[in-house]
């Protein structure tokens, strides 16, 4: 994927754009400098359908193709179950709970709705993991990559918060994936408890990203995402209380890793 804006995430000349090289490099974020999406440098993500184990490489598709529906992605029966949960928890009058949408969009509506009702009576059926848990933070990264693999760039963009990745419009974000054939991610199995500071909570999510470009080049990147949310403070909006991506740090693995 040719994301020139991703150069700040990784070391050396290789970009998380997974194929672009050249131009001035930018400094990598320090591990102790956790930034919010509004403070971080410009970034566009690596597409992946994430999980605790590696997901299969998706078949090559045109970048201007329609988003992959949830029904086509996981099958009609499984998609119908997710839609039913979505409709049960969503307070919206016209929620995006439709099997014709991407699974990531449906899951994002479930997460949004569960966060709205968190702590207000009995937990709603389908609201798992708990909105404030470590698992919910990891789910943001999984949902992010699921959306990218389904070409649902709007949902992926929104995982950085209401304004998307810093200094990136949705169009610029989407254009960053023109050179990518397929990508997959592995979520690290060892997650440390999140940290708090400056009114926010941060959760580090380790990842390994494998990508293949249109010319057949294969690349691997390792690092982590920092997912954050505002602590439970008076005046915080529902959007601020939800987990969202705040920072990404990835490094290219030298050639010969496979």
Secondary structure, 3 states (H helix, E strand, C coil): CCCHHHHHHCCCCCCCCCCCCCCCCCCCCCCCCCCCCCCCCCCCCCCCCCCCCCCCCCCCCCCCCCCCCHHHHHCHHHHHHHHHHHHHHCCCCCCCCCCCCCHHHHHHHHHHHHHHHCCCCCCCCCCCCCCCCHHHHHHHHHHHHHHHHCCCHHHHHHCCCCCCCCCCCHHHHHHCCCCEEEEEEEECCCCCCCEEECCEEEEEEEEEEEEEECCCCEEEEEEEEEEEEECCCCCCCHHHHCCEEEEEEEEECCCCCC
